[in-house]
Amino acid sequence: MDRVAGADESYLLAERLFGMAAPIQYAWIFPAEPDPAALAGFGDQLAAGLLSRKVVPAVVPFARHRWVRSPHPPVLRIEPEPVPDGEIGAWADRTLRTADLDPAAGRGWQLVGTHTVSGKFVLSLLISHMVTDGQGLYNAFAAAHAGTSMSGLPSEDEVRGWPRVRADLKDSRTALGEAASSARVIGTELWRQRKAAESGAKPVAAKAAPRSGTAESGSTLAIVDVDRNAWTAAATAAGGTGATLFTALLGGLVRRSGYPLAPDGLLKVCIAVSNREDGDDRANASGGVWIRVPGEIGPDAGLAEIRALSKQAFIEYRTRDDTLTENLQPVVRLLPKAVIRKLMRAVPGPDTTVSNLGAAPDSALEIGGQRAESFAIRAIMQGQSAAERRRQGPAIAAWAVEYDDKITLTFFGIDPDHFGDAEQLRKAIATELDSWGLAGTHW
């Protein structure tokens, strides 16, 4: 698929209408610098694959813009001054906050590295969420590791002239057809939800793409390593899984912070879901499910309820294709920009967003003869004001990845009033982990 569609287009609209950018960071701490030639080769392989993208605008009304191969492959940059080992986290935070990417122009990612005073090596991959998602990056790492990276995208020269117009005409017809079909589904779904409300039945939660936060003033970042075996044991003892413990941990942080919930008192959680299949070369292929958790959250409540709510949400996600949110994109993209801007600002966010990347493959941990001793994944949203972050949510977002004997949790405090103090966020994380009998080591 070489059209900018779905989540790709949502990120493009957010960038063009609001000046908001969504960089992802993958960060590694290696015991020593990987072989320089292999490290450079890693970057070259990534550049040869599907991460190197550029947007070519459509020339026919209603057609979607097109992805082409970027002519601007990034170059690995290693900073000359080493950082103290105790400031690795601060270096990673600073690198992410100052990310300067322009995915539409073909500068969608960059590699930055630094040495530490003790001789360790820290590597940061910054990439626009418009260009790929978490599982897409894992696929890119696997191809880079095997030396098989390639891109099926056309070059910009290959989509010029009459072939470009003809292809856009065809895509315009396709897009209008999809919009008409989605409009019918939206009408049916709205009618179903209205009847359910009138009968007193609880409407099924609509699916929604996970939302990120902001890197503006008042937001906070934290990275914590936790013992993987202890994490699994705590989850099992509470009647759940590592994934449900992660959800409970974030729910506990929100409730502990005093963040105002909806009048019904239910905690709204968006759980990221990957829709990527084998051979799927879309930039983004992820979505999410919402669950609404009542009552207390913590070890005393256990994980059975969150596990049951999550399981039901995943079943509905996989079996229903007529939900409201899934069909909004084909219709919304045809509206005037002023209307799109108003709609995007009116969409409420969850109270928290959790993204569990599961077990990291070896190809994501090993570069140039070195295996990472710590590995973290996270994302932010640049460009939102504090007032916007208060209004829309989520209050906090988090990511988790497992490898070797660790699970690394990354936190992004978004609401400036309840998660705007970095030291308070660290203390809250430590307190919440301790309530589950766990301890964490901050980067």
Helices and strands as residue ranges (DSSP letters): H 7-18, E 23-30, H 36-48, E 53-56, E 66-69, E 77-78, G 85-87, H 88-97, G 103-105, E 109-115, E 121-128, H 134-146, G 156-159, H 161-199, E 220-227, H 228-237, H 242-257, E 267-274, E 286-293, H 304-319, G 325-327, H 328-332, H 337-346, E 352-359, G 362-364, E 366-367, E 370-371, E 374-379, H 386-392, E 396-403, E 406-413, H 422-435, E 440-442
